[in-house]
Amino acid sequence: MTAAPAVEPQTGRRLDRLSRRELEVLRLIALGLSNAAVADQLYLAGKTVETVCSSIFRKLELHPSDHVNRRVLAVLVLLREDV
């Protein structure tokens, strides 16, 4: 008898890795809102939005770079997968 995997396999959709709150923040970013505007819209502290954004980038495997904007890349993931 084989043991069950310790971790469930990831689906093909990277958006499935995000929590509801993270998706909510990402959708507001896609509308063009800044972190401060997202914080105002969701009644959160600015630092909380920064933490959520960092989590989004980590879960979507969007690493810091001088050459690309991770917010834009995250929105592209949203647009490609959110059907």
N, CA, C and O atoms as a Maestro MAE file, in Angstrom:
{
 s_m_m2io_version
 :::
 2.0.0
}

f_m_ct {
 s_m_title
 :::
 protein
 m_atom[332] {
  # First column is atom index #
  i_m_mmod_type
  r_m_x_coord
  r_m_y_coord
  r_m_z_coord
  i_m_residue_number
  s_m_chain_name
  s_m_pdb_residue_name
  s_m_pdb_atom_name
  i_m_atomic_number
  :::
  1 25 0.850 -1.167 0.000 1 A "MET " " N  " 7
  2 3 0.000 0.000 0.000 1 A "MET " " CA " 6
  3 2 0.900 1.236 0.000 1 A "MET " " C  " 6
  4 15 1.849 1.312 0.781 1 A "MET " " O  " 8
  5 25 0.609 2.203 -0.869 2 A "THR " " N  " 7
  6 3 1.416 3.424 -0.933 2 A "THR " " CA " 6
  7 2 0.803 4.492 -0.053 2 A "THR " " C  " 6
  8 15 -0.414 4.559 0.118 2 A "THR " " O  " 8
  9 25 1.657 5.319 0.498 3 A "ALA " " N  " 7
  10 3 1.198 6.407 1.364 3 A "ALA " " CA " 6
  11 2 0.643 7.542 0.524 3 A "ALA " " C  " 6
  12 15 1.107 7.785 -0.590 3 A "ALA " " O  " 8
  13 25 -0.342 8.228 1.057 4 A "ALA " " N  " 7
  14 3 -0.905 9.397 0.372 4 A "ALA " " CA " 6
  15 2 0.118 10.513 0.388 4 A "ALA " " C  " 6
  16 15 0.876 10.635 1.351 4 A "ALA " " O  " 8
  17 25 0.160 11.339 -0.661 5 A "PRO " " N  " 7
  18 3 1.107 12.452 -0.662 5 A "PRO " " CA " 6
  19 2 0.840 13.401 0.500 5 A "PRO " " C  " 6
  20 15 -0.307 13.619 0.888 5 A "PRO " " O  " 8
  21 25 1.901 13.953 1.044 6 A "ALA " " N  " 7
  22 3 1.776 14.864 2.180 6 A "ALA " " CA " 6
  23 2 1.155 16.193 1.771 6 A "ALA " " C  " 6
  24 15 0.532 16.870 2.589 6 A "ALA " " O  " 8
  25 25 1.323 16.565 0.512 7 A "VAL " " N  " 7
  26 3 0.802 17.835 0.007 7 A "VAL " " CA " 6
  27 2 -0.056 17.535 -1.211 7 A "VAL " " C  " 6
  28 15 0.318 16.732 -2.066 7 A "VAL " " O  " 8
  29 25 -1.204 18.184 -1.279 8 A "GLU " " N  " 7
  30 3 -2.056 17.996 -2.447 8 A "GLU " " CA " 6
  31 2 -1.394 18.636 -3.654 8 A "GLU " " C  " 6
  32 15 -0.802 19.707 -3.527 8 A "GLU " " O  " 8
  33 25 -1.477 18.010 -4.824 9 A "PRO " " N  " 7
  34 3 -0.865 18.594 -6.011 9 A "PRO " " CA " 6
  35 2 -1.562 19.892 -6.399 9 A "PRO " " C  " 6
  36 15 -2.774 20.033 -6.233 9 A "PRO " " O  " 8
  37 25 -0.797 20.821 -6.908 10 A "GLN " " N  " 7
  38 3 -1.350 22.099 -7.353 10 A "GLN " " CA " 6
  39 2 -2.121 21.890 -8.648 10 A "GLN " " C  " 6
  40 15 -1.759 21.051 -9.473 10 A "GLN " " O  " 8
  41 25 -3.183 22.660 -8.815 11 A "THR " " N  " 7
  42 3 -3.900 22.627 -10.081 11 A "THR " " CA " 6
  43 2 -3.087 23.410 -11.104 11 A "THR " " C  " 6
  44 15 -2.099 24.061 -10.764 11 A "THR " " O  " 8
  45 25 -3.507 23.341 -12.335 12 A "GLY " " N  " 7
  46 3 -2.812 24.072 -13.377 12 A "GLY " " CA " 6
  47 2 -3.016 25.580 -13.288 12 A "GLY " " C  " 6
  48 15 -2.244 26.348 -13.863 12 A "GLY " " O  " 8
  49 25 -4.051 26.006 -12.570 13 A "ARG " " N  " 7
  50 3 -4.341 27.439 -12.461 13 A "ARG " " CA " 6
  51 2 -3.622 28.029 -11.257 13 A "ARG " " C  " 6
  52 15 -3.831 27.608 -10.119 13 A "ARG " " O  " 8
  53 25 -2.782 28.999 -11.527 14 A "ARG " " N  " 7
  54 3 -2.052 29.635 -10.427 14 A "ARG " " CA " 6
  55 2 -2.985 30.438 -9.527 14 A "ARG " " C  " 6
  56 15 -2.706 30.597 -8.338 14 A "ARG " " O  " 8
  57 25 -4.084 30.945 -10.072 15 A "LEU " " N  " 7
  58 3 -5.027 31.718 -9.256 15 A "LEU " " CA " 6
  59 2 -5.635 30.877 -8.144 15 A "LEU " " C  " 6
  60 15 -6.041 31.417 -7.114 15 A "LEU " " O  " 8
  61 25 -5.705 29.574 -8.334 16 A "ASP " " N  " 7
  62 3 -6.271 28.695 -7.313 16 A "ASP " " CA " 6
  63 2 -5.427 28.679 -6.044 16 A "ASP " " C  " 6
  64 15 -5.892 28.228 -4.997 16 A "ASP " " O  " 8
  65 25 -4.212 29.157 -6.125 17 A "ARG " " N  " 7
  66 3 -3.326 29.219 -4.964 17 A "ARG " " CA " 6
  67 2 -3.665 30.401 -4.048 17 A "ARG " " C  " 6
  68 15 -3.225 30.442 -2.899 17 A "ARG " " O  " 8
  69 25 -4.441 31.353 -4.553 18 A "LEU " " N  " 7
  70 3 -4.719 32.577 -3.808 18 A "LEU " " CA " 6
  71 2 -5.964 32.441 -2.944 18 A "LEU " " C  " 6
  72 15 -6.918 31.747 -3.295 18 A "LEU " " O  " 8
  73 25 -5.927 33.123 -1.803 19 A "SER " " N  " 7
  74 3 -7.097 33.183 -0.927 19 A "SER " " CA " 6
  75 2 -8.125 34.147 -1.530 19 A "SER " " C  " 6
  76 15 -7.840 34.857 -2.495 19 A "SER " " O  " 8
  77 25 -9.309 34.154 -0.948 20 A "ARG " " N  " 7
  78 3 -10.341 35.104 -1.405 20 A "ARG " " CA " 6
  79 2 -9.867 36.542 -1.273 20 A "ARG " " C  " 6
  80 15 -10.056 37.349 -2.182 20 A "ARG " " O  " 8
  81 25 -9.251 36.861 -0.143 21 A "ARG " " N  " 7
  82 3 -8.760 38.224 0.085 21 A "ARG " " CA " 6
  83 2 -7.701 38.592 -0.952 21 A "ARG " " C  " 6
  84 15 -7.708 39.703 -1.483 21 A "ARG " " O  " 8
  85 25 -6.792 37.662 -1.240 22 A "GLU " " N  " 7
  86 3 -5.744 37.929 -2.227 22 A "GLU " " CA " 6
  87 2 -6.352 38.161 -3.605 22 A "GLU " " C  " 6
  88 15 -5.912 39.054 -4.328 22 A "GLU " " O  " 8
  89 25 -7.346 37.381 -3.977 23 A "LEU " " N  " 7
  90 3 -8.030 37.594 -5.259 23 A "LEU " " CA " 6
  91 2 -8.743 38.941 -5.284 23 A "LEU " " C  " 6
  92 15 -8.742 39.633 -6.302 23 A "LEU " " O  " 8
  93 25 -9.344 39.304 -4.173 24 A "GLU " " N  " 7
  94 3 -10.033 40.587 -4.079 24 A "GLU " " CA " 6
  95 2 -9.048 41.739 -4.283 24 A "GLU " " C  " 6
  96 15 -9.336 42.686 -5.014 24 A "GLU " " O  " 8
  97 25 -7.898 41.653 -3.640 25 A "VAL " " N  " 7
  98 3 -6.866 42.683 -3.798 25 A "VAL " " CA " 6
  99 2 -6.344 42.688 -5.221 25 A "VAL " " C  " 6
  100 15 -6.169 43.757 -5.806 25 A "VAL " " O  " 8
  101 25 -6.095 41.531 -5.787 26 A "LEU " " N  " 7
  102 3 -5.582 41.460 -7.161 26 A "LEU " " CA " 6
  103 2 -6.582 42.055 -8.149 26 A "LEU " " C  " 6
  104 15 -6.181 42.740 -9.090 26 A "LEU " " O  " 8
  105 25 -7.850 41.809 -7.953 27 A "ARG " " N  " 7
  106 3 -8.861 42.382 -8.858 27 A "ARG " " CA " 6
  107 2 -8.899 43.912 -8.759 27 A "ARG " " C  " 6
  108 15 -9.113 44.594 -9.761 27 A "ARG " " O  " 8
  109 25 -8.694 44.441 -7.567 28 A "LEU " " N  " 7
  110 3 -8.640 45.900 -7.413 28 A "LEU " " CA " 6
  111 2 -7.380 46.474 -8.052 28 A "LEU " " C  " 6
  112 15 -7.416 47.556 -8.638 28 A "LEU " " O  " 8
  113 25 -6.273 45.756 -7.939 29 A "ILE " " N  " 7
  114 3 -5.036 46.172 -8.617 29 A "ILE " " CA " 6
  115 2 -5.277 46.196 -10.127 29 A "ILE " " C  " 6
  116 15 -4.825 47.106 -10.822 29 A "ILE " " O  " 8
  117 25 -5.993 45.190 -10.624 30 A "ALA " " N  " 7
  118 3 -6.289 45.123 -12.060 30 A "ALA " " CA " 6
  119 2 -7.131 46.304 -12.526 30 A "ALA " " C  " 6
  120 15 -7.097 46.670 -13.701 30 A "ALA " " O  " 8
  121 25 -7.882 46.897 -11.609 31 A "LEU " " N  " 7
  122 3 -8.668 48.091 -11.946 31 A "LEU " " CA " 6
  123 2 -7.814 49.355 -11.928 31 A "LEU " " C  " 6
  124 15 -8.288 50.445 -12.250 31 A "LEU " " O  " 8
  125 25 -6.547 49.193 -11.547 32 A "GLY " " N  " 7
  126 3 -5.628 50.322 -11.550 32 A "GLY " " CA " 6
  127 2 -5.441 50.989 -10.208 32 A "GLY " " C  " 6
  128 15 -4.802 52.038 -10.130 32 A "GLY " " O  " 8
  129 25 -5.981 50.412 -9.144 33 A "LEU " " N  " 7
  130 3 -5.872 51.025 -7.824 33 A "LEU " " CA " 6
  131 2 -4.469 50.841 -7.241 33 A "LEU " " C  " 6
  132 15 -3.843 49.793 -7.399 33 A "LEU " " O  " 8
  133 25 -4.004 51.872 -6.573 34 A "SER " " N  " 7
  134 3 -2.743 51.808 -5.844 34 A "SER " " CA " 6
  135 2 -2.955 51.037 -4.550 34 A "SER " " C  " 6
  136 15 -4.093 50.742 -4.183 34 A "SER " " O  " 8
  137 25 -1.878 50.709 -3.860 35 A "ASN " " N  " 7
  138 3 -2.009 50.041 -2.563 35 A "ASN " " CA " 6
  139 2 -2.840 50.882 -1.596 35 A "ASN " " C  " 6
  140 15 -3.673 50.348 -0.863 35 A "ASN " " O  " 8
  141 25 -2.616 52.184 -1.596 36 A "ALA " " N  " 7
  142 3 -3.363 53.073 -0.700 36 A "ALA " " CA " 6
  143 2 -4.852 53.058 -1.047 36 A "ALA " " C  " 6
  144 15 -5.699 53.047 -0.154 36 A "ALA " " O  " 8
  145 25 -5.167 53.057 -2.335 37 A "ALA " " N  " 7
  146 3 -6.568 53.029 -2.755 37 A "ALA " " CA " 6
  147 2 -7.211 51.684 -2.430 37 A "ALA " " C  " 6
  148 15 -8.379 51.633 -2.044 37 A "ALA " " O  " 8
  149 25 -6.458 50.595 -2.583 38 A "VAL " " N  " 7
  150 3 -6.968 49.272 -2.212 38 A "VAL " " CA " 6
  151 2 -7.267 49.248 -0.714 38 A "VAL " " C  " 6
  152 15 -8.310 48.754 -0.284 38 A "VAL " " O  " 8
  153 25 -6.338 49.787 0.069 39 A "ALA " " N  " 7
  154 3 -6.527 49.834 1.524 39 A "ALA " " CA " 6
  155 2 -7.796 50.608 1.877 39 A "ALA " " C  " 6
  156 15 -8.579 50.165 2.717 39 A "ALA " " O  " 8
  157 25 -8.000 51.753 1.247 40 A "ASP " " N  " 7
  158 3 -9.207 52.552 1.503 40 A "ASP " " CA " 6
  159 2 -10.473 51.793 1.111 40 A "ASP " " C  " 6
  160 15 -11.458 51.792 1.848 40 A "ASP " " O  " 8
  161 25 -10.438 51.157 -0.043 41 A "GLN " " N  " 7
  162 3 -11.602 50.431 -0.571 41 A "GLN " " CA " 6
  163 2 -12.001 49.274 0.349 41 A "GLN " " C  " 6
  164 15 -13.187 49.017 0.555 41 A "GLN " " O  " 8
  165 25 -11.000 48.579 0.899 42 A "LEU " " N  " 7
  166 3 -11.272 47.386 1.706 42 A "LEU " " CA " 6
  167 2 -11.196 47.654 3.212 42 A "LEU " " C  " 6
  168 15 -11.309 46.732 4.020 42 A "LEU " " O  " 8
  169 25 -11.004 48.914 3.579 43 A "TYR " " N  " 7
  170 3 -10.891 49.288 4.997 43 A "TYR " " CA " 6
  171 2 -9.770 48.513 5.694 43 A "TYR " " C  " 6
  172 15 -9.953 47.953 6.775 43 A "TYR " " O  " 8
  173 25 -8.603 48.500 5.039 44 A "LEU " " N  " 7
  174 3 -7.423 47.825 5.576 44 A "LEU " " CA " 6
  175 2 -6.316 48.839 5.795 44 A "LEU " " C  " 6
  176 15 -6.352 49.940 5.246 44 A "LEU " " O  " 8
  177 25 -5.342 48.468 6.592 45 A "ALA " " N  " 7
  178 3 -4.144 49.284 6.746 45 A "ALA " " CA " 6
  179 2 -3.288 49.110 5.495 45 A "ALA " " C  " 6
  180 15 -3.293 48.051 4.867 45 A "ALA " " O  " 8
  181 25 -2.560 50.153 5.148 46 A "GLY " " N  " 7
  182 3 -1.669 50.082 3.994 46 A "GLY " " CA " 6
  183 2 -0.662 48.955 4.119 46 A "GLY " " C  " 6
  184 15 -0.346 48.286 3.135 46 A "GLY " " O  " 8
  185 25 -0.158 48.744 5.325 47 A "LYS " " N  " 7
  186 3 0.820 47.667 5.567 47 A "LYS " " CA " 6
  187 2 0.187 46.300 5.296 47 A "LYS " " C  " 6
  188 15 0.858 45.392 4.805 47 A "LYS " " O  " 8
  189 25 -1.084 46.155 5.611 48 A "THR " " N  " 7
  190 3 -1.778 44.894 5.344 48 A "THR " " CA " 6
  191 2 -1.848 44.626 3.851 48 A "THR " " C  " 6
  192 15 -1.637 43.496 3.411 48 A "THR " " O  " 8
  193 25 -2.142 45.655 3.070 49 A "VAL " " N  " 7
  194 3 -2.198 45.498 1.615 49 A "VAL " " CA " 6
  195 2 -0.823 45.120 1.083 49 A "VAL " " C  " 6
  196 15 -0.720 44.269 0.198 49 A "VAL " " O  " 8
  197 25 0.228 45.731 1.602 50 A "GLU " " N  " 7
  198 3 1.588 45.370 1.185 50 A "GLU " " CA " 6
  199 2 1.860 43.893 1.459 50 A "GLU " " C  " 6
  200 15 2.441 43.199 0.625 50 A "GLU " " O  " 8
  201 25 1.439 43.416 2.626 51 A "THR " " N  " 7
  202 3 1.641 42.016 2.992 51 A "THR " " CA " 6
  203 2 0.857 41.096 2.061 51 A "THR " " C  " 6
  204 15 1.366 40.061 1.631 51 A "THR " " O  " 8
  205 25 -0.373 41.471 1.751 52 A "VAL " " N  " 7
  206 3 -1.192 40.665 0.839 52 A "VAL " " CA " 6
  207 2 -0.555 40.640 -0.552 52 A "VAL " " C  " 6
  208 15 -0.510 39.590 -1.194 52 A "VAL " " O  " 8
  209 25 -0.070 41.776 -1.014 53 A "CYS " " N  " 7
  210 3 0.580 41.829 -2.328 53 A "CYS " " CA " 6
  211 2 1.815 40.933 -2.360 53 A "CYS " " C  " 6
  212 15 2.041 40.212 -3.333 53 A "CYS " " O  " 8
  213 25 2.602 40.981 -1.310 54 A "SER " " N  " 7
  214 3 3.787 40.115 -1.235 54 A "SER " " CA " 6
  215 2 3.393 38.647 -1.304 54 A "SER " " C  " 6
  216 15 4.060 37.847 -1.959 54 A "SER " " O  " 8
  217 25 2.312 38.301 -0.629 55 A "SER " " N  " 7
  218 3 1.822 36.925 -0.651 55 A "SER " " CA " 6
  219 2 1.351 36.535 -2.057 55 A "SER " " C  " 6
  220 15 1.603 35.420 -2.514 55 A "SER " " O  " 8
  221 25 0.677 37.443 -2.725 56 A "ILE " " N  " 7
  222 3 0.229 37.198 -4.101 56 A "ILE " " CA " 6
  223 2 1.429 36.922 -4.992 56 A "ILE " " C  " 6
  224 15 1.441 35.946 -5.742 56 A "ILE " " O  " 8
  225 25 2.435 37.779 -4.911 57 A "PHE " " N  " 7
  226 3 3.620 37.608 -5.749 57 A "PHE " " CA " 6
  227 2 4.315 36.284 -5.470 57 A "PHE " " C  " 6
  228 15 4.763 35.600 -6.390 57 A "PHE " " O  " 8
  229 25 4.402 35.926 -4.187 58 A "ARG " " N  " 7
  230 3 5.061 34.673 -3.814 58 A "ARG " " CA " 6
  231 2 4.287 33.481 -4.356 58 A "ARG " " C  " 6
  232 15 4.873 32.573 -4.945 58 A "ARG " " O  " 8
  233 25 2.975 33.482 -4.160 59 A "LYS " " N  " 7
  234 3 2.154 32.359 -4.598 59 A "LYS " " CA " 6
  235 2 2.093 32.224 -6.109 59 A "LYS " " C  " 6
  236 15 1.961 31.118 -6.633 59 A "LYS " " O  " 8
  237 25 2.189 33.352 -6.814 60 A "LEU " " N  " 7
  238 3 2.188 33.319 -8.280 60 A "LEU " " CA " 6
  239 2 3.596 33.148 -8.846 60 A "LEU " " C  " 6
  240 15 3.790 33.125 -10.062 60 A "LEU " " O  " 8
  241 25 4.571 33.030 -7.951 61 A "GLU " " N  " 7
  242 3 5.976 32.831 -8.321 61 A "GLU " " CA " 6
  243 2 6.498 33.989 -9.176 61 A "GLU " " C  " 6
  244 15 7.171 33.776 -10.184 61 A "GLU " " O  " 8
  245 25 6.179 35.208 -8.759 62 A "LEU " " N  " 7
  246 3 6.629 36.425 -9.430 62 A "LEU " " CA " 6
  247 2 7.720 37.042 -8.567 62 A "LEU " " C  " 6
  248 15 7.438 37.700 -7.566 62 A "LEU " " O  " 8
  249 25 8.942 36.829 -8.957 63 A "HIS " " N  " 7
  250 3 10.089 37.243 -8.163 63 A "HIS " " CA " 6
  251 2 10.494 38.684 -8.489 63 A "HIS " " C  " 6
  252 15 10.279 39.153 -9.606 63 A "HIS " " O  " 8
  253 25 11.080 39.386 -7.511 64 A "PRO " " N  " 7
  254 3 11.504 40.775 -7.756 64 A "PRO " " CA " 6
  255 2 12.473 40.857 -8.930 64 A "PRO " " C  " 6
  256 15 13.320 39.986 -9.124 64 A "PRO " " O  " 8
  257 25 12.328 41.914 -9.696 65 A "SER " " N  " 7
  258 3 13.195 42.131 -10.858 65 A "SER " " CA " 6
  259 2 13.258 43.620 -11.170 65 A "SER " " C  " 6
  260 15 12.294 44.358 -10.965 65 A "SER " " O  " 8
  261 25 14.401 44.037 -11.666 66 A "ASP " " N  " 7
  262 3 14.551 45.420 -12.107 66 A "ASP " " CA " 6
  263 2 13.927 45.629 -13.493 66 A "ASP " " C  " 6
  264 15 13.774 46.765 -13.941 66 A "ASP " " O  " 8
  265 25 13.571 44.537 -14.162 67 A "HIS " " N  " 7
  266 3 13.161 44.621 -15.556 67 A "HIS " " CA " 6
  267 2 11.666 44.460 -15.789 67 A "HIS " " C  " 6
  268 15 11.168 44.789 -16.865 67 A "HIS " " O  " 8
  269 25 10.944 43.954 -14.787 68 A "VAL " " N  " 7
  270 3 9.498 43.758 -14.961 68 A "VAL " " CA " 6
  271 2 8.756 44.249 -13.727 68 A "VAL " " C  " 6
  272 15 9.319 44.316 -12.635 68 A "VAL " " O  " 8
  273 25 7.510 44.586 -13.909 69 A "ASN " " N  " 7
  274 3 6.650 45.040 -12.823 69 A "ASN " " CA " 6
  275 2 5.778 43.859 -12.384 69 A "ASN " " C  " 6
  276 15 4.948 43.378 -13.157 69 A "ASN " " O  " 8
  277 25 5.963 43.398 -11.158 70 A "ARG " " N  " 7
  278 3 5.223 42.229 -10.675 70 A "ARG " " CA " 6
  279 2 3.731 42.483 -10.603 70 A "ARG " " C  " 6
  280 15 2.946 41.551 -10.780 70 A "ARG " " O  " 8
  281 25 3.316 43.708 -10.349 71 A "ARG " " N  " 7
  282 3 1.881 44.021 -10.320 71 A "ARG " " CA " 6
  283 2 1.269 43.765 -11.703 71 A "ARG " " C  " 6
  284 15 0.190 43.184 -11.812 71 A "ARG " " O  " 8
  285 25 1.957 44.196 -12.740 72 A "VAL " " N  " 7
  286 3 1.474 43.980 -14.104 72 A "VAL " " CA " 6
  287 2 1.429 42.487 -14.421 72 A "VAL " " C  " 6
  288 15 0.454 42.003 -14.995 72 A "VAL " " O  " 8
  289 25 2.477 41.761 -14.051 73 A "LEU " " N  " 7
  290 3 2.505 40.323 -14.311 73 A "LEU " " CA " 6
  291 2 1.388 39.601 -13.561 73 A "LEU " " C  " 6
  292 15 0.779 38.678 -14.100 73 A "LEU " " O  " 8
  293 25 1.116 40.009 -12.331 74 A "ALA " " N  " 7
  294 3 0.035 39.398 -11.559 74 A "ALA " " CA " 6
  295 2 -1.315 39.650 -12.230 74 A "ALA " " C  " 6
  296 15 -2.159 38.756 -12.290 74 A "ALA " " O  " 8
  297 25 -1.514 40.860 -12.731 75 A "VAL " " N  " 7
  298 3 -2.760 41.180 -13.436 75 A "VAL " " CA " 6
  299 2 -2.875 40.343 -14.702 75 A "VAL " " C  " 6
  300 15 -3.969 39.898 -15.048 75 A "VAL " " O  " 8
  301 25 -1.769 40.120 -15.395 76 A "LEU " " N  " 7
  302 3 -1.807 39.281 -16.592 76 A "LEU " " CA " 6
  303 2 -2.216 37.852 -16.256 76 A "LEU " " C  " 6
  304 15 -2.965 37.228 -17.007 76 A "LEU " " O  " 8
  305 25 -1.729 37.331 -15.129 77 A "VAL " " N  " 7
  306 3 -2.161 36.005 -14.686 77 A "VAL " " CA " 6
  307 2 -3.675 36.011 -14.457 77 A "VAL " " C  " 6
  308 15 -4.379 35.092 -14.877 77 A "VAL " " O  " 8
  309 25 -4.157 37.045 -13.794 78 A "LEU " " N  " 7
  310 3 -5.597 37.179 -13.523 78 A "LEU " " CA " 6
  311 2 -6.386 37.188 -14.827 78 A "LEU " " C  " 6
  312 15 -7.380 36.471 -14.952 78 A "LEU " " O  " 8
  313 25 -5.963 37.978 -15.785 79 A "LEU " " N  " 7
  314 3 -6.683 38.109 -17.045 79 A "LEU " " CA " 6
  315 2 -6.668 36.805 -17.855 79 A "LEU " " C  " 6
  316 15 -7.641 36.476 -18.533 79 A "LEU " " O  " 8
  317 25 -5.573 36.080 -17.778 80 A "ARG " " N  " 7
  318 3 -5.458 34.829 -18.535 80 A "ARG " " CA " 6
  319 2 -6.250 33.687 -17.907 80 A "ARG " " C  " 6
  320 15 -6.771 32.827 -18.617 80 A "ARG " " O  " 8
  321 25 -6.339 33.676 -16.588 81 A "GLU " " N  " 7
  322 3 -6.927 32.514 -15.913 81 A "GLU " " CA " 6
  323 2 -8.313 32.743 -15.342 81 A "GLU " " C  " 6
  324 15 -9.023 31.774 -15.071 81 A "GLU " " O  " 8
  325 25 -8.719 33.975 -15.152 82 A "ASP " " N  " 7
  326 3 -10.006 34.266 -14.515 82 A "ASP " " CA " 6
  327 2 -11.099 34.310 -15.565 82 A "ASP " " C  " 6
  328 15 -11.401 35.360 -16.133 82 A "ASP " " O  " 8
  329 25 -11.676 33.164 -15.807 83 A "VAL " " N  " 7
  330 3 -12.730 33.080 -16.833 83 A "VAL " " CA " 6
  331 2 -14.081 32.831 -16.223 83 A "VAL " " C  " 6
  332 15 -15.075 32.733 -16.943 83 A "VAL " " O  " 8
  :::
 }
 m_bond[331] {
  # First column is bond index #
  i_m_from
  i_m_to
  i_m_order
  :::
  1 1 2 1
  2 2 3 1
  3 3 4 2
  4 3 5 1
  5 5 6 1
  6 6 7 1
  7 7 8 2
  8 7 9 1
  9 9 10 1
  10 10 11 1
  11 11 12 2
  12 11 13 1
  13 13 14 1
  14 14 15 1
  15 15 16 2
  16 15 17 1
  17 17 18 1
  18 18 19 1
  19 19 20 2
  20 19 21 1
  21 21 22 1
  22 22 23 1
  23 23 24 2
  24 23 25 1
  25 25 26 1
  26 26 27 1
  27 27 28 2
  28 27 29 1
  29 29 30 1
  30 30 31 1
  31 31 32 2
  32 31 33 1
  33 33 34 1
  34 34 35 1
  35 35 36 2
  36 35 37 1
  37 37 38 1
  38 38 39 1
  39 39 40 2
  40 39 41 1
  41 41 42 1
  42 42 43 1
  43 43 44 2
  44 43 45 1
  45 45 46 1
  46 46 47 1
  47 47 48 2
  48 47 49 1
  49 49 50 1
  50 50 51 1
  51 51 52 2
  52 51 53 1
  53 53 54 1
  54 54 55 1
  55 55 56 2
  56 55 57 1
  57 57 58 1
  58 58 59 1
  59 59 60 2
  60 59 61 1
  61 61 62 1
  62 62 63 1
  63 63 64 2
  64 63 65 1
  65 65 66 1
  66 66 67 1
  67 67 68 2
  68 67 69 1
  69 69 70 1
  70 70 71 1
  71 71 72 2
  72 71 73 1
  73 73 74 1
  74 74 75 1
  75 75 76 2
  76 75 77 1
  77 77 78 1
  78 78 79 1
  79 79 80 2
  80 79 81 1
  81 81 82 1
  82 82 83 1
  83 83 84 2
  84 83 85 1
  85 85 86 1
  86 86 87 1
  87 87 88 2
  88 87 89 1
  89 89 90 1
  90 90 91 1
  91 91 92 2
  92 91 93 1
  93 93 94 1
  94 94 95 1
  95 95 96 2
  96 95 97 1
  97 97 98 1
  98 98 99 1
  99 99 100 2
  100 99 101 1
  101 101 102 1
  102 102 103 1
  103 103 104 2
  104 103 105 1
  105 105 106 1
  106 106 107 1
  107 107 108 2
  108 107 109 1
  109 109 110 1
  110 110 111 1
  111 111 112 2
  112 111 113 1
  113 113 114 1
  114 114 115 1
  115 115 116 2
  116 115 117 1
  117 117 118 1
  118 118 119 1
  119 119 120 2
  120 119 121 1
  121 121 122 1
  122 122 123 1
  123 123 124 2
  124 123 125 1
  125 125 126 1
  126 126 127 1
  127 127 128 2
  128 127 129 1
  129 129 130 1
  130 130 131 1
  131 131 132 2
  132 131 133 1
  133 133 134 1
  134 134 135 1
  135 135 136 2
  136 135 137 1
  137 137 138 1
  138 138 139 1
  139 139 140 2
  140 139 141 1
  141 141 142 1
  142 142 143 1
  143 143 144 2
  144 143 145 1
  145 145 146 1
  146 146 147 1
  147 147 148 2
  148 147 149 1
  149 149 150 1
  150 150 151 1
  151 151 152 2
  152 151 153 1
  153 153 154 1
  154 154 155 1
  155 155 156 2
  156 155 157 1
  157 157 158 1
  158 158 159 1
  159 159 160 2
  160 159 161 1
  161 161 162 1
  162 162 163 1
  163 163 164 2
  164 163 165 1
  165 165 166 1
  166 166 167 1
  167 167 168 2
  168 167 169 1
  169 169 170 1
  170 170 171 1
  171 171 172 2
  172 171 173 1
  173 173 174 1
  174 174 175 1
  175 175 176 2
  176 175 177 1
  177 177 178 1
  178 178 179 1
  179 179 180 2
  180 179 181 1
  181 181 182 1
  182 182 183 1
  183 183 184 2
  184 183 185 1
  185 185 186 1
  186 186 187 1
  187 187 188 2
  188 187 189 1
  189 189 190 1
  190 190 191 1
  191 191 192 2
  192 191 193 1
  193 193 194 1
  194 194 195 1
  195 195 196 2
  196 195 197 1
  197 197 198 1
  198 198 199 1
  199 199 200 2
  200 199 201 1
  201 201 202 1
  202 202 203 1
  203 203 204 2
  204 203 205 1
  205 205 206 1
  206 206 207 1
  207 207 208 2
  208 207 209 1
  209 209 210 1
  210 210 211 1
  211 211 212 2
  212 211 213 1
  213 213 214 1
  214 214 215 1
  215 215 216 2
  216 215 217 1
  217 217 218 1
  218 218 219 1
  219 219 220 2
  220 219 221 1
  221 221 222 1
  222 222 223 1
  223 223 224 2
  224 223 225 1
  225 225 226 1
  226 226 227 1
  227 227 228 2
  228 227 229 1
  229 229 230 1
  230 230 231 1
  231 231 232 2
  232 231 233 1
  233 233 234 1
  234 234 235 1
  235 235 236 2
  236 235 237 1
  237 237 238 1
  238 238 239 1
  239 239 240 2
  240 239 241 1
  241 241 242 1
  242 242 243 1
  243 243 244 2
  244 243 245 1
  245 245 246 1
  246 246 247 1
  247 247 248 2
  248 247 249 1
  249 249 250 1
  250 250 251 1
  251 251 252 2
  252 251 253 1
  253 253 254 1
  254 254 255 1
  255 255 256 2
  256 255 257 1
  257 257 258 1
  258 258 259 1
  259 259 260 2
  260 259 261 1
  261 261 262 1
  262 262 263 1
  263 263 264 2
  264 263 265 1
  265 265 266 1
  266 266 267 1
  267 267 268 2
  268 267 269 1
  269 269 270 1
  270 270 271 1
  271 271 272 2
  272 271 273 1
  273 273 274 1
  274 274 275 1
  275 275 276 2
  276 275 277 1
  277 277 278 1
  278 278 279 1
  279 279 280 2
  280 279 281 1
  281 281 282 1
  282 282 283 1
  283 283 284 2
  284 283 285 1
  285 285 286 1
  286 286 287 1
  287 287 288 2
  288 287 289 1
  289 289 290 1
  290 290 291 1
  291 291 292 2
  292 291 293 1
  293 293 294 1
  294 294 295 1
  295 295 296 2
  296 295 297 1
  297 297 298 1
  298 298 299 1
  299 299 300 2
  300 299 301 1
  301 301 302 1
  302 302 303 1
  303 303 304 2
  304 303 305 1
  305 305 306 1
  306 306 307 1
  307 307 308 2
  308 307 309 1
  309 309 310 1
  310 310 311 1
  311 311 312 2
  312 311 313 1
  313 313 314 1
  314 314 315 1
  315 315 316 2
  316 315 317 1
  317 317 318 1
  318 318 319 1
  319 319 320 2
  320 319 321 1
  321 321 322 1
  322 322 323 1
  323 323 324 2
  324 323 325 1
  325 325 326 1
  326 326 327 1
  327 327 328 2
  328 327 329 1
  329 329 330 1
  330 330 331 1
  331 331 332 2
  :::
 }
}
